Amino acid sequence: MIKEDLSPAERESMIKEDLSPAERESMIKEDLSPAELEELLLAKISEYGAKVEELQEAGIKEARAKIKYSVEYAKEYLKIKATKKEDGKGRTDKEAEAYATLNTAELELEYEIAKAQRRAIEEAIKNLALEIDALRSIYSFKKVELEKTV
């Protein structure tokens, strides 16, 4: 397939796979017309919007995981604190914490995973914002270049 037969999004995909970021930017500058840059920019803006929605969902998932973990931890802590040792003495705070930690480890893991996923989406959004800014700059430069030749 000839590079000219590809849409800007397909070209961008191929560029991402094979080249370093500097080489990618250089190729975009050289090969895409202002109209193609505009199309790519609109695609990136759309992708940005989708990522923002994904971030909202990830934030909700993280909050639910945190609440579930916190509630279960508290229940386990209080359950062990309510019991007595063989000698009739109450359980220490450290014993209750250890028991609660052991019995809620899976929930804590789910919360930590949800938090990591949210952070990854935040980073993806930051990267998309940088890409959009770079494309806007390239687009403006190309547009000015085109206007000078007309």
ZADO-1210 file (C-alpha; in nm, 4 decimals, padded with zeros to 6 digits):
<atoms>
<atom x="00.0000" y="00.0000" z="00.0000" code="MET" pos="1"/>
<atom x="00.1341" y="00.3414" z="-00.0951" code="ILE" pos="2"/>
<atom x="00.1585" y="00.5963" z="00.1840" code="LYS" pos="3"/>
<atom x="-00.0585" y="00.8431" z="-00.0122" code="GLU" pos="4"/>
<atom x="-00.3447" y="00.5875" z="-00.0183" code="ASP" pos="5"/>
<atom x="-00.3684" y="00.5899" z="00.3606" code="LEU" pos="6"/>
<atom x="-00.5935" y="00.8154" z="00.5630" code="SER" pos="7"/>
<atom x="-00.4201" y="01.0499" z="00.8096" code="PRO" pos="8"/>
<atom x="-00.5258" y="00.8252" z="01.1000" code="ALA" pos="9"/>
<atom x="-00.3832" y="00.5146" z="00.9267" code="GLU" pos="10"/>
<atom x="-00.0646" y="00.7025" z="00.8466" code="ARG" pos="11"/>
<atom x="-00.0394" y="00.8148" z="01.2086" code="GLU" pos="12"/>
<atom x="-00.0816" y="00.4537" z="01.3224" code="SER" pos="13"/>
<atom x="00.1966" y="00.3363" z="01.0909" code="MET" pos="14"/>
<atom x="00.4173" y="00.6242" z="01.1997" code="ILE" pos="15"/>
<atom x="00.3683" y="00.5388" z="01.5677" code="LYS" pos="16"/>
<atom x="00.4745" y="00.1787" z="01.5153" code="GLU" pos="17"/>
<atom x="00.7955" y="00.2401" z="01.3234" code="ASP" pos="18"/>
<atom x="00.9473" y="00.5721" z="01.4259" code="LEU" pos="19"/>
<atom x="01.0727" y="00.7650" z="01.7240" code="SER" pos="20"/>
<atom x="00.8683" y="01.0674" z="01.8381" code="PRO" pos="21"/>
<atom x="01.1077" y="01.3120" z="01.6678" code="ALA" pos="22"/>
<atom x="01.0983" y="01.1157" z="01.3427" code="GLU" pos="23"/>
<atom x="00.7195" y="01.0959" z="01.3673" code="ARG" pos="24"/>
<atom x="00.6799" y="01.4714" z="01.4047" code="GLU" pos="25"/>
<atom x="00.9167" y="01.5342" z="01.1171" code="SER" pos="26"/>
<atom x="00.7252" y="01.2963" z="00.8920" code="MET" pos="27"/>
<atom x="00.3933" y="01.4528" z="00.9842" code="ILE" pos="28"/>
<atom x="00.5301" y="01.7982" z="00.9036" code="LYS" pos="29"/>
<atom x="00.6588" y="01.6878" z="00.5656" code="GLU" pos="30"/>
<atom x="00.3786" y="01.4640" z="00.4451" code="ASP" pos="31"/>
<atom x="00.0452" y="01.5971" z="00.5612" code="LEU" pos="32"/>
<atom x="-00.1420" y="01.8824" z="00.4038" code="SER" pos="33"/>
<atom x="-00.3220" y="02.1358" z="00.6237" code="PRO" pos="34"/>
<atom x="-00.6517" y="01.9567" z="00.5464" code="ALA" pos="35"/>
<atom x="-00.5043" y="01.6221" z="00.6522" code="GLU" pos="36"/>
<atom x="-00.3544" y="01.7789" z="00.9637" code="LEU" pos="37"/>
<atom x="-00.6942" y="01.9255" z="01.0470" code="GLU" pos="38"/>
<atom x="-00.8540" y="01.5825" z="01.0058" code="GLU" pos="39"/>
<atom x="-00.5900" y="01.4243" z="01.2291" code="LEU" pos="40"/>
<atom x="-00.6312" y="01.7037" z="01.4826" code="LEU" pos="41"/>
<atom x="-01.0077" y="01.6509" z="01.4935" code="LEU" pos="42"/>
<atom x="-00.9525" y="01.2762" z="01.5423" code="ALA" pos="43"/>
<atom x="-00.7147" y="01.3461" z="01.8331" code="LYS" pos="44"/>
<atom x="-00.9625" y="01.5888" z="01.9901" code="ILE" pos="45"/>
<atom x="-01.2322" y="01.3229" z="01.9635" code="SER" pos="46"/>
<atom x="-00.9974" y="01.0672" z="02.1187" code="GLU" pos="47"/>
<atom x="-00.9251" y="01.3174" z="02.3972" code="TYR" pos="48"/>
<atom x="-01.2977" y="01.3508" z="02.4695" code="GLY" pos="49"/>
<atom x="-01.3361" y="00.9732" z="02.4841" code="ALA" pos="50"/>
<atom x="-01.0412" y="00.9495" z="02.7248" code="LYS" pos="51"/>
<atom x="-01.1970" y="01.2133" z="02.9500" code="VAL" pos="52"/>
<atom x="-01.5147" y="01.0037" z="02.9671" code="GLU" pos="53"/>
<atom x="-01.3017" y="00.6962" z="03.0360" code="GLU" pos="54"/>
<atom x="-01.1295" y="00.8891" z="03.3163" code="LEU" pos="55"/>
<atom x="-01.4638" y="00.9760" z="03.4725" code="GLN" pos="56"/>
<atom x="-01.5640" y="00.6087" z="03.4699" code="GLU" pos="57"/>
<atom x="-01.2252" y="00.5061" z="03.6106" code="ALA" pos="58"/>
<atom x="-01.2590" y="00.7656" z="03.8875" code="GLY" pos="59"/>
<atom x="-01.5983" y="00.6272" z="03.9845" code="ILE" pos="60"/>
<atom x="-01.4646" y="00.2708" z="03.9762" code="LYS" pos="61"/>
<atom x="-01.1705" y="00.3743" z="04.1949" code="GLU" pos="62"/>
<atom x="-01.3969" y="00.5510" z="04.4447" code="ALA" pos="63"/>
<atom x="-01.6259" y="00.2476" z="04.4700" code="ARG" pos="64"/>
<atom x="-01.3290" y="00.0148" z="04.5175" code="ALA" pos="65"/>
<atom x="-01.1886" y="00.2415" z="04.7894" code="LYS" pos="66"/>
<atom x="-01.5198" y="00.2591" z="04.9754" code="ILE" pos="67"/>
<atom x="-01.5725" y="-00.1171" z="04.9500" code="LYS" pos="68"/>
<atom x="-01.2204" y="-00.1821" z="05.0796" code="TYR" pos="69"/>
<atom x="-01.2532" y="00.0727" z="05.3630" code="SER" pos="70"/>
<atom x="-01.5896" y="-00.0601" z="05.4791" code="VAL" pos="71"/>
<atom x="-01.4775" y="-00.4235" z="05.4742" code="GLU" pos="72"/>
<atom x="-01.1524" y="-00.3345" z="05.6502" code="TYR" pos="73"/>
<atom x="-01.3481" y="-00.1593" z="05.9255" code="ALA" pos="74"/>
<atom x="-01.5860" y="-00.4557" z="05.9613" code="LYS" pos="75"/>
<atom x="-01.2975" y="-00.7021" z="05.9904" code="GLU" pos="76"/>
<atom x="-01.1158" y="-00.4781" z="06.2362" code="TYR" pos="77"/>
<atom x="-01.4198" y="-00.4421" z="06.4590" code="LEU" pos="78"/>
<atom x="-01.5009" y="-00.8127" z="06.4352" code="LYS" pos="79"/>
<atom x="-01.1601" y="-00.9151" z="06.5722" code="ILE" pos="80"/>
<atom x="-01.1593" y="-00.6358" z="06.8328" code="LYS" pos="81"/>
<atom x="-01.4872" y="-00.7762" z="06.9666" code="ALA" pos="82"/>
<atom x="-01.3288" y="-01.1171" z="07.0304" code="THR" pos="83"/>
<atom x="-01.1185" y="-01.2194" z="07.3268" code="LYS" pos="84"/>
<atom x="-00.7970" y="-01.4168" z="07.3445" code="LYS" pos="85"/>
<atom x="-00.7847" y="-01.7531" z="07.5246" code="GLU" pos="86"/>
<atom x="-00.6703" y="-01.5743" z="07.8404" code="ASP" pos="87"/>
<atom x="-00.9807" y="-01.3528" z="07.8326" code="GLY" pos="88"/>
<atom x="-00.7964" y="-01.0351" z="07.7362" code="LYS" pos="89"/>
<atom x="-00.9083" y="-00.8243" z="07.4433" code="GLY" pos="90"/>
<atom x="-00.7251" y="-00.8130" z="07.1118" code="ARG" pos="91"/>
<atom x="-00.4682" y="-00.5382" z="07.0571" code="THR" pos="92"/>
<atom x="-00.5013" y="-00.2776" z="06.7838" code="ASP" pos="93"/>
<atom x="-00.2053" y="-00.4364" z="06.6018" code="LYS" pos="94"/>
<atom x="-00.3753" y="-00.7775" z="06.6048" code="GLU" pos="95"/>
<atom x="-00.6965" y="-00.6275" z="06.4738" code="ALA" pos="96"/>
<atom x="-00.5087" y="-00.4380" z="06.2007" code="GLU" pos="97"/>
<atom x="-00.3232" y="-00.7522" z="06.0946" code="ALA" pos="98"/>
<atom x="-00.6440" y="-00.9550" z="06.0847" code="TYR" pos="99"/>
<atom x="-00.8276" y="-00.6863" z="05.8865" code="ALA" pos="100"/>
<atom x="-00.5359" y="-00.6514" z="05.6441" code="THR" pos="101"/>
<atom x="-00.5243" y="-01.0262" z="05.5814" code="LEU" pos="102"/>
<atom x="-00.8980" y="-01.0540" z="05.5282" code="ASN" pos="103"/>
<atom x="-00.9277" y="-00.7541" z="05.2961" code="THR" pos="104"/>
<atom x="-00.6107" y="-00.7972" z="05.0894" code="ALA" pos="105"/>
<atom x="-00.8038" y="-00.8827" z="04.7706" code="GLU" pos="106"/>
<atom x="-01.0196" y="-00.5706" z="04.8054" code="LEU" pos="107"/>
<atom x="-00.7123" y="-00.3575" z="04.8651" code="GLU" pos="108"/>
<atom x="-00.5585" y="-00.5035" z="04.5497" code="LEU" pos="109"/>
<atom x="-00.8717" y="-00.4192" z="04.3494" code="GLU" pos="110"/>
<atom x="-00.8572" y="-00.0629" z="04.4821" code="TYR" pos="111"/>
<atom x="-00.4864" y="-00.0252" z="04.3973" code="GLU" pos="112"/>
<atom x="-00.5474" y="-00.1600" z="04.0456" code="ILE" pos="113"/>
<atom x="-00.8359" y="00.0840" z="03.9940" code="ALA" pos="114"/>
<atom x="-00.6141" y="00.3682" z="04.1156" code="LYS" pos="115"/>
<atom x="-00.3331" y="00.2663" z="03.8783" code="ALA" pos="116"/>
<atom x="-00.5773" y="00.2453" z="03.5882" code="GLN" pos="117"/>
<atom x="-00.7057" y="00.5953" z="03.6622" code="ARG" pos="118"/>
<atom x="-00.3506" y="00.7290" z="03.6747" code="ARG" pos="119"/>
<atom x="-00.2676" y="00.5599" z="03.3439" code="ALA" pos="120"/>
<atom x="-00.5685" y="00.7253" z="03.1818" code="ILE" pos="121"/>
<atom x="-00.4623" y="01.0610" z="03.3252" code="GLU" pos="122"/>
<atom x="-00.1189" y="01.0149" z="03.1670" code="GLU" pos="123"/>
<atom x="-00.2776" y="00.9172" z="02.8354" code="ALA" pos="124"/>
<atom x="-00.4853" y="01.2366" z="02.8499" code="ILE" pos="125"/>
<atom x="-00.1746" y="01.4453" z="02.9188" code="LYS" pos="126"/>
<atom x="00.0014" y="01.2824" z="02.6230" code="ASN" pos="127"/>
<atom x="-00.2983" y="01.3434" z="02.3980" code="LEU" pos="128"/>
<atom x="-00.3064" y="01.7070" z="02.5057" code="ALA" pos="129"/>
<atom x="00.0607" y="01.7405" z="02.4112" code="LEU" pos="130"/>
<atom x="-00.0062" y="01.5737" z="02.0751" code="GLU" pos="131"/>
<atom x="-00.2984" y="01.8065" z="02.0107" code="ILE" pos="132"/>
<atom x="-00.0867" y="02.1109" z="02.0961" code="ASP" pos="133"/>
<atom x="00.1915" y="01.9915" z="01.8661" code="ALA" pos="134"/>
<atom x="-00.0535" y="01.9247" z="01.5832" code="LEU" pos="135"/>
<atom x="-00.2101" y="02.2689" z="01.6306" code="ARG" pos="136"/>
<atom x="00.1326" y="02.4273" z="01.6032" code="SER" pos="137"/>
<atom x="00.2200" y="02.2259" z="01.2942" code="ILE" pos="138"/>
<atom x="-00.1203" y="02.3033" z="01.1437" code="TYR" pos="139"/>
<atom x="-00.0755" y="02.6768" z="01.2035" code="SER" pos="140"/>
<atom x="00.2730" y="02.6673" z="01.0544" code="PHE" pos="141"/>
<atom x="00.1534" y="02.4761" z="00.7468" code="LYS" pos="142"/>
<atom x="-00.1412" y="02.7119" z="00.7017" code="LYS" pos="143"/>
<atom x="00.0862" y="03.0185" z="00.7155" code="VAL" pos="144"/>
<atom x="00.3278" y="02.8506" z="00.4701" code="GLU" pos="145"/>
<atom x="00.0395" y="02.7785" z="00.2351" code="LEU" pos="146"/>
<atom x="-00.0904" y="03.1368" z="00.2587" code="GLU" pos="147"/>
<atom x="00.2556" y="03.2715" z="00.1721" code="LYS" pos="148"/>
<atom x="00.2628" y="03.0671" z="-00.1499" code="THR" pos="149"/>
<atom x="-00.0795" y="03.1889" z="-00.2622" code="VAL" pos="150"/>
</atoms>
